[in-house]
Amino acid sequence: MKCMHRLAVLLCGSAALAFGTDLAAVKNVYLLKMSKGLDQYLANRITNEHLFQIVTDPKMADAIFTDQIGEGFEAKMNDLFPPPEPEEKPEPPPKPEKAEKGAKADATASVEPIPFLSDTVNKLENPSSMGTFGRAKGTVFLVDAKTKQVVWSTYDLPKDATSKQLDRTAFDIVSRMKKELNRK
């Protein structure tokens, strides 16, 4: 029984890897704005190493570089790639109202729902305006533009926000990615 369970887990794991997006399949990338301007340094290093083609139109990208995932990232992805709008169904014609007797019909027609009995709305209008709270600083993700699966990630926290250190961090990130691509 344990043997079959292990075999099933192994097959499911290998199937997930087979259907997942492969880093080698990524050709065009779009960079979302990152903290301290790291996206600019990454774009420079990626271009100089001829690792990927940097595109300025997200719709042309195979994958997207970001330094955060979660609600803010999902909101940004929905801005860049809006979901298709549902088809509008024609509304049925209004049903004719039956006339009730005199004042009783007038009294019920003017009653409106009481607002404090409606659903409470306590939702964040724009999750991307949350700032950097909860952001794992130093982590960079490469996310497939269509499936929204993380294709690759690394952690490299710059020591400070100087240009020299950000360029060094971008160099390290691109070097790791280049090594990963050469392994495959």
PLY file of the C-alpha trace (Angstrom):
ply
format ascii 1.0
element vertex 184
property float x
property float y
property float z
element edge 183
property int vertex1
property int vertex2
end_header
0.00 0.00 0.00
2.83 2.42 0.88
4.57 1.56 -2.36
1.49 2.48 -4.42
1.06 5.70 -2.49
4.70 6.68 -3.17
4.34 5.77 -6.83
1.22 7.93 -7.13
2.98 10.88 -5.49
5.98 10.44 -7.77
3.82 10.30 -10.90
1.78 13.35 -9.85
4.96 15.29 -9.13
6.54 14.43 -12.46
3.29 15.25 -14.28
3.21 18.65 -12.63
6.77 19.29 -13.77
6.00 18.13 -17.29
3.03 20.45 -17.70
4.59 23.43 -15.93
6.22 26.22 -17.88
9.88 25.60 -18.55
12.39 28.38 -18.00
14.02 27.53 -21.33
10.72 28.24 -23.12
10.76 31.88 -21.98
11.99 34.26 -24.68
10.32 37.64 -24.05
10.04 39.15 -20.57
8.34 42.20 -19.09
9.62 43.76 -15.88
7.20 45.18 -13.34
8.39 48.10 -11.25
10.51 46.86 -8.34
11.64 48.44 -5.11
14.66 50.74 -5.31
14.56 50.58 -9.13
15.99 47.06 -9.29
13.92 46.43 -12.44
16.07 48.94 -14.38
19.30 47.22 -13.35
17.83 43.80 -14.18
16.74 45.03 -17.62
20.26 46.30 -18.27
21.93 43.05 -17.19
19.43 40.79 -19.01
19.91 42.79 -22.21
23.71 42.82 -21.95
23.83 39.06 -21.38
21.32 38.42 -24.21
19.42 36.22 -21.78
15.91 37.29 -22.81
14.31 39.91 -25.01
12.95 42.73 -22.83
9.56 43.93 -24.08
7.74 47.10 -23.11
4.33 45.70 -24.00
3.26 43.10 -21.42
1.00 41.38 -23.95
4.11 40.35 -25.91
5.78 38.77 -22.87
6.10 35.08 -22.17
6.93 35.82 -18.53
6.98 38.71 -16.09
9.66 39.65 -13.55
8.32 40.92 -10.23
9.51 41.30 -6.68
6.16 40.46 -5.15
3.38 37.95 -5.57
-0.02 37.93 -3.91
-3.03 40.23 -4.10
-1.09 43.25 -5.34
0.51 41.20 -8.09
-2.85 39.66 -9.06
-4.38 43.14 -9.30
-1.51 44.30 -11.52
-1.89 41.20 -13.72
-5.61 41.92 -14.08
-4.75 45.48 -15.14
-2.22 44.24 -17.70
-4.27 41.25 -18.88
-7.95 42.03 -18.21
-10.13 38.93 -18.04
-12.62 38.60 -20.89
-15.89 40.33 -20.16
-18.86 37.98 -19.80
-21.34 38.03 -22.61
-24.41 40.08 -21.81
-27.63 38.16 -21.82
-30.74 40.00 -22.93
-32.91 40.99 -20.01
-36.35 39.43 -19.91
-39.19 41.86 -20.55
-40.64 43.37 -17.37
-43.60 41.54 -15.94
-46.81 43.50 -15.89
-47.71 44.54 -12.38
-51.07 43.57 -11.09
-53.04 46.47 -9.80
-53.88 46.06 -6.16
-56.55 47.82 -4.31
-55.97 51.56 -3.80
-53.72 52.71 -0.96
-52.25 49.26 -0.24
-50.47 49.23 -3.63
-49.14 52.78 -3.14
-47.76 52.04 0.34
-45.74 48.99 -0.74
-44.50 50.59 -3.96
-42.62 53.38 -2.15
-40.82 51.16 0.41
-37.03 51.04 -0.13
-34.67 48.64 1.58
-33.07 49.98 4.74
-29.35 50.58 4.02
-28.02 49.33 7.36
-29.52 45.90 6.70
-27.57 45.45 3.46
-24.26 43.58 3.16
-21.34 45.23 4.85
-18.64 46.16 2.40
-15.17 46.14 3.91
-13.02 45.37 0.92
-9.87 47.06 -0.24
-10.67 48.91 -3.44
-7.19 48.61 -4.91
-4.99 45.87 -3.40
-1.94 47.21 -5.24
-2.12 50.35 -3.09
-1.20 48.32 -0.03
2.41 49.44 -0.27
5.18 47.06 0.65
3.59 45.52 3.72
4.12 41.78 3.58
6.53 41.97 0.67
9.47 39.60 0.95
12.29 42.02 0.16
15.10 40.55 -1.87
13.05 37.91 -3.66
12.62 38.12 -7.43
10.09 35.98 -9.29
9.69 35.11 -12.94
6.00 34.39 -13.53
4.47 32.85 -16.65
2.25 35.51 -18.23
-0.50 33.09 -19.25
-0.66 30.52 -16.47
0.53 32.85 -13.68
2.77 30.09 -12.37
6.12 30.98 -10.86
8.69 29.66 -13.33
11.79 30.70 -11.41
12.71 32.65 -8.30
15.72 33.65 -6.28
16.54 35.56 -3.14
19.25 38.22 -3.25
18.84 41.16 -0.88
20.94 44.19 -1.83
23.13 45.38 1.04
22.06 48.99 0.41
20.26 51.11 -2.18
23.33 52.45 -3.97
23.56 52.09 -7.72
26.70 49.98 -7.42
25.01 47.51 -5.03
21.78 47.29 -7.09
23.82 46.61 -10.24
25.79 43.92 -8.38
22.53 42.32 -7.18
21.12 42.36 -10.73
24.36 40.78 -11.97
24.06 38.01 -9.36
20.42 37.35 -10.23
21.13 37.15 -13.97
24.17 34.91 -13.34
22.03 32.45 -11.36
19.41 32.40 -14.07
22.04 31.88 -16.75
23.47 28.90 -14.83
19.98 27.45 -14.50
19.38 27.78 -18.24
22.71 26.11 -19.07
21.85 23.10 -16.90
18.84 22.22 -19.01
0 1
1 2
2 3
3 4
4 5
5 6
6 7
7 8
8 9
9 10
10 11
11 12
12 13
13 14
14 15
15 16
16 17
17 18
18 19
19 20
20 21
21 22
22 23
23 24
24 25
25 26
26 27
27 28
28 29
29 30
30 31
31 32
32 33
33 34
34 35
35 36
36 37
37 38
38 39
39 40
40 41
41 42
42 43
43 44
44 45
45 46
46 47
47 48
48 49
49 50
50 51
51 52
52 53
53 54
54 55
55 56
56 57
57 58
58 59
59 60
60 61
61 62
62 63
63 64
64 65
65 66
66 67
67 68
68 69
69 70
70 71
71 72
72 73
73 74
74 75
75 76
76 77
77 78
78 79
79 80
80 81
81 82
82 83
83 84
84 85
85 86
86 87
87 88
88 89
89 90
90 91
91 92
92 93
93 94
94 95
95 96
96 97
97 98
98 99
99 100
100 101
101 102
102 103
103 104
104 105
105 106
106 107
107 108
108 109
109 110
110 111
111 112
112 113
113 114
114 115
115 116
116 117
117 118
118 119
119 120
120 121
121 122
122 123
123 124
124 125
125 126
126 127
127 128
128 129
129 130
130 131
131 132
132 133
133 134
134 135
135 136
136 137
137 138
138 139
139 140
140 141
141 142
142 143
143 144
144 145
145 146
146 147
147 148
148 149
149 150
150 151
151 152
152 153
153 154
154 155
155 156
156 157
157 158
158 159
159 160
160 161
161 162
162 163
163 164
164 165
165 166
166 167
167 168
168 169
169 170
170 171
171 172
172 173
173 174
174 175
175 176
176 177
177 178
178 179
179 180
180 181
181 182
182 183
